[in-house]
C-alpha cells in the first residue's frame, strides 16, 4: 500500500514512498560505514587528543566537528545563510570531549573543547 502523504519540492509534489526510498538509498552506505568503520576510534588523532586533554578522566563523549560540517555541507546546508553563521563558529572547535569518573560519593566530570 502506498502512502498518500506528499512532500513539497517547490516544483512538484512527490509521494512519501519515493522520498523514503531515496533516503534509504542515500543513507544505507553511511549507516553501513558507521557500523563497520575502517579504523578503531582509539587509533584516531581526535581520541588521542581527548584522552590527553581529559587527563585521568576517561572520555565518554567525543565529537569531532569537521566531519559533521562536511556532512551538513554535503546535504545542501552550505547554501543556507544560517548554516554560514553556525559553520563559522563550529569550525573553530576541533574536538569536543567529555568524561566523568566516580570516586566514592564524589563524581568528577570534565568537558574540553579543542579550539583552533
Secondary structure as the mmCIF struct_conf table of DSSP 4:
data_model
#
loop_
_struct_conf.conf_type_id
_struct_conf.id
_struct_conf.beg_label_comp_id
_struct_conf.beg_label_asym_id
_struct_conf.beg_label_seq_id
_struct_conf.end_label_comp_id
_struct_conf.end_label_asym_id
_struct_conf.end_label_seq_id
STRN STRN1 UNK A 6 UNK A 8
BEND BEND1 UNK A 10 UNK A 11
STRN STRN2 UNK A 13 UNK A 15
HELX_RH_AL_P HELX_RH_AL_P1 UNK A 16 UNK A 35
TURN_TY1_P TURN_TY1_P1 UNK A 36 UNK A 36
BEND BEND2 UNK A 38 UNK A 39
HELX_RH_3T_P HELX_RH_3T_P1 UNK A 41 UNK A 43
BEND BEND3 UNK A 44 UNK A 44
HELX_RH_AL_P HELX_RH_AL_P2 UNK A 45 UNK A 54
TURN_TY1_P TURN_TY1_P2 UNK A 55 UNK A 56
BEND BEND4 UNK A 57 UNK A 57
HELX_LH_PP_P HELX_LH_PP_P1 UNK A 58 UNK A 58
STRN STRN3 UNK A 59 UNK A 64
HELX_RH_AL_P HELX_RH_AL_P3 UNK A 65 UNK A 74
TURN_TY1_P TURN_TY1_P3 UNK A 75 UNK A 76
HELX_RH_3T_P HELX_RH_3T_P2 UNK A 77 UNK A 79
HELX_RH_AL_P HELX_RH_AL_P4 UNK A 81 UNK A 90
TURN_TY1_P TURN_TY1_P4 UNK A 91 UNK A 92
STRN STRN4 UNK A 93 UNK A 103
TURN_TY1_P TURN_TY1_P5 UNK A 104 UNK A 105
STRN STRN5 UNK A 106 UNK A 115
#
